[in-house]
Amino acid sequence: MGGVSAVPVPQPRASAASAAAANSGRRSLAAALFLGAVGATVVLLASGQTWAEGTAAVGGGSIPLDADGSDVTGVPTALAIVGLAALVAVFAVRRAGRLLVSALLALSGAGAAVAAYLGASDSDALDERAAQTTGDTAATVDALTHTAWPYITAVAGLLILLAGLLALRYGKLWPAMSGRYERDGTPRPRKAPVVDPDRPEDLWKALDRGEDPTREA
């Protein structure tokens, strides 16, 4: 009597790889949403804070002057808004479109960070205010100092950049908006869930959906 050959049992490598990819997608998605939202919020809030301070000579004395972020540069604010829009739009597109939107998100963060960093040494806004205050077009600000807000804004811009880089790297694993509706607005038909009369939970779910579980399909 011949021996019975053993049939090798395949290992669940494919399912394990799929689970690992799904976990990576979820973690990267959560991180990108958090970084992008926090970065854009901080940029928008920091733009309303005082970035530069100084004095202007008037007569025999001097008066204090200050400029907030929007006075120094409006670029970080504009790019933060673009970044927020891109962060939302990344879920509405697929494939090449998602790559383009992810790149826009990353570039928005990089641009906001660079603009804020350059604004940390800018004096034009206070020079202009000194000229307006003194009535002398040649007047410049004295004792110019900058606060930490430009640097905080730059760091927030880097958070948006990181969100964009995560979208570029892991965006293909992220879900897209539901494709339930066709382009003409017609809802796609959905198969009714199968109700097992021997499973009480299926019966209750059917009743919750307003279906008659005793009706034959």
Protein Blocks (a to p, Z undefined) as FASTA:
>chain_A
ZZddddddddfkklmmmmmmmmmmmmmmmmmmmmmmmmmmmmmmmmmpcfbdcdddehjb
ccdddddfklmpmklmmmmmmmmmmmmmmmmpghjlmmmmmmmmmmmmmmmmmmmmmmmm
ccklmmmmmmmmnopakbccehiacdfklmmmmmmmmmmmmmmmmmmmmmmmpccddfkb
cfkopacddddddddfklmklmmmmmmnopafkbcZZ
